[in-house]
């Protein structure tokens, strides 16, 4: 029989765990059955501990009754492989110049390396993850993107601009209780191009998929704490802003944040309830953002407030 002292010790150590679980209850109720699109990138893609924590978070969301969809790129991995192949990495307008030779490497790295590793990490927890690219079942269709540099259109090769999304394959996987893992490669909308594929910015792809899936939330992992209010003069993070407020800030943002915040803007203007940029360097940042009172990062909301949100986007009691 346990002594009163041992029973008291057990109660003391277990109580904080119970309080944490209870704090998550309103979010578990609110997000039940909702689709969450997560863009996997930044340091979380290359640090082994962060990768493992990310996989745990996504599986937790799945078992908590949410429907996670993961979208990934692979910039660092692609650059390494291009270097190994003797192909020079060149960037224009913040985008990788993608020759046909470079596109072969991009496709191999994204679909054959990054995606496979991520699917493997998720499937350590059960038969859950299924990998696909935008080529599969016409999931992502694109045409060639010509960025403007000094007022002129520039040819940067096999870089795609999304023209259509078909969510059929992803919806089928979600209905079957799976976790889709999507590589940001698109098929060409021009049948005459004979199976040409395009490299698509993963932030843009995640936002387009979130809108097409009518997702509850778009989450973009990055290597900063969120959107800074007055960088570099201050490291204060904007915790919440509306679509219109974000639109006004876009011209002032650092180039690396532009596609992420443009993606958030596109998502909330096309039916997604909230879009969030969160610090992927923090272990379990996804769970902290979705299931705690504090939340982390920057949340973007539509201009018209939702009835079930207060100023911090928290469930109403």
C-alpha positions, 0 to 999 in steps of 0.5 A: 500500500502506498504511503501518503507521502508517495501518493502526495508526490505522485499527485504533485508531479502529475497535476501540471500534465493534467493542466496542460491537457485541459488547456488544450481542450477548447482547441481540440474541440474547435479544430476537430475535423478541420484541415490544417496545411503546414509548410515545412521549411527552414531549419526544421528541415535540416536539424535532426531533432527538429525534424523528429519533433515536427513529425511528432507534432503532425502525428499528434494533430492527426490523432487529435482529430485534425486533418494535416497536410504537409507541403515542403520544398528543399532549398538547402538540399537542392543547393547541395545536390546541384553543387555536387553535380557541378551545376551553379546555383543562381537566383534572380528576383529571389527565385532559383534559376532552374535550367532543364538540368537543374530541374532534374536535380530539383525533382530528384531531391524533392520527390526522392530525398526530402519527401521520402525522409519526411514520409519515413519519419511520420510513418515511424508512428504508424501507416499514416503518411503518403507522399505525392508531388503536384504532378500526381493526379494533376494536383498542381498545374502551372505555367512558366513564371516570368518575374519582373526585374527593373520593369522587364520580364526575365526568363528564369527557366522551369519556375512555375506560376500556379494556374490550377489546383485539383484536390481530389487525390489529397481529399481521398487520402484525408478521407482514408485517414492518411497524412498527405506529404506534397512536394512543390513540383507542378505539371505544365498546363500546356499539353504540348510541352510533353510532360514538362514540370516546374519548380514551384515556390513551396510557400506559394504552393502551400497557400494555394492548397490551403485555399483550395482545400478550404483549410481552417489554418495555414501554418508556415514554418520559418527561421524567425520568430514571426513578422517583426514590427520594426526590424532591425530596430526592434525584435518585437513580433506582430502577434496578429494582423488583418489582411489589409494591414499585411498588404500595406506592409508587404513592400517593406518586407525582407525578400525572404519573408515576401512569399511567406506573407504573400501566401498568408494573404492569399490564404485568408483572402480565399477562405482560410480562417487563419494563416500563421508564420511560426518559428520552426527553430522552436521544438513542437512549435506547431503544438504550441501555436495550436493548443496553448493560450499564448501561441507563438509567431504571427497570425494573419486573419481576414478583414471581416472578423470571425464570430468565434475569434476574439482579438487573439484568435482564441476560442470563446468560452 
